[in-house]
């Protein structure tokens, strides 16, 4: 089974990445009014400043995080951003009174992004493909 783990990670990243691009695009391109509405979820957490900024960041995380996740590019950064976004979404649902089952979708996704943060993108990713370049660049900078 271990020999299929990279294929499994690729399928997970592609599936979630595409869904987050589709989910984030309407939010991202809707503009400041929509961002402000999204950003109010952060206000409820004790950061009542700049709801437009926080809404934009959530939209940005979903759209560009989804692209990065699908490509396996900056995978851990994308997973971190999406983990925080899903954490805020879950807490918003819980504060709204949805209880655990009503907030299960963002909770489940947060668990998946936490897993990807630790596991990494797998062999079939741009991060992995460019790893030798980073090593080369790092060595040449240290010796240069």
Buried (B, 14 or more C-beta within 10 A) or exposed (E): EEEEEBEEBBEBBBEBBBBBBEBBBEBBEBEEEBBBBBBBBBBEEEBEEBBBBBBBBBBBBBBBBBBBBBBBBBBBEBBBBBBBBBBBBBBBBBEEEEEEEEBEEBBEBBEBBBEBBEBBBBBBBBBBEEEEEEEEEEEEEEEE
